[in-house]
Amino acid sequence: MITAFFLAIIGFTSCAMGMIFGGLFSLLFRNSKLHYIPLIFAFCSGIIFGLIFLDIIPESVEMGGWISTIIGLGFSCFLFQYLHKISHVVSLNVNNRHIQTGLVMAISIAIHNFPSGIALGAGHHGPFSNSMIVTMIFHTIPEGIAVFTPLFLAGYTNSILLPTSFLVALPVGIGSFLGVKMGINAAWLLSLIISTSMGIVLLVTMKEIFWEALK
């Protein structure tokens, strides 16, 4: 119980820290001209893509092999379609484009944080957990920028920084707790969970950050 609770706190704190740092960084662009925003979003996309392809995916392949990794990435495509519809339905009645973008990003990130937390908790007995925590911090920083930049441009103050970051990070803590309790020992299953989670991260990044930068 102590281990599960402790890891849940670590996962929650790591994710919340990344979101807060990203939000603080995005405050610098609150009064910037809009043509800088695509550059910021593209920069965030590049960081997330690099972390996933150069760190997490190779570790997933090493842990469970190519088959489980590819299946997880494929499953994430189907899962993303439903999660994306849910996030857009929630923000459907919002007329402001910046607010809608920020809400969709926040909801999508919160949803994919749950399987990320499960992967963190399930892999707590191995060296993967340290890499996962570090990656979680670094990939949530650009996610925080992508969430808070449009919200700040819409006129929100920095008072939304902490509550939004905590709400987005909460699924990581819950998932980490459950991941420890589930006691997943099969390497292929852990690889499947990790690749599914990272696949959702990739698709969210491509759809809500990189595609927005291109548009």
Secondary structure, DSSP 8 states (H G I E B T S, - for coil): -HHHHHHHHHHHHHHHHHHHHHHHHHGGGTTS-GGGHHHHHHHHHHHHHHHIIIIIHHHHHHHH-HHHHHHHHHHHHHHHHHHHHHHHHHTTT---HHHHHHHHHHHHHHHHHHHHHHHHHHTTTSTHHHHHHHHHHHHHHHHHHHHHHHHHHTT--GGGHHHHHHHHHHHHHHHHHHHHHHT---HHHHHHHHHHHHHHHHHHIIIIIIHHHH-
